[in-house]
């Protein structure tokens, strides 16, 4: 059974933004990045999605 699903460019950008945000959360937890509020992180993700 093959999967012929191909994400739209917007879906691909969203996926990449989520992956980046999760990596940032991991670095914050390890103390390698300053802490951010959920609101600040959401704002960054929205800006990233709308800028490309």
Order of alpha helices (4+ residues) and beta strands (2+ residues): alpha-alpha
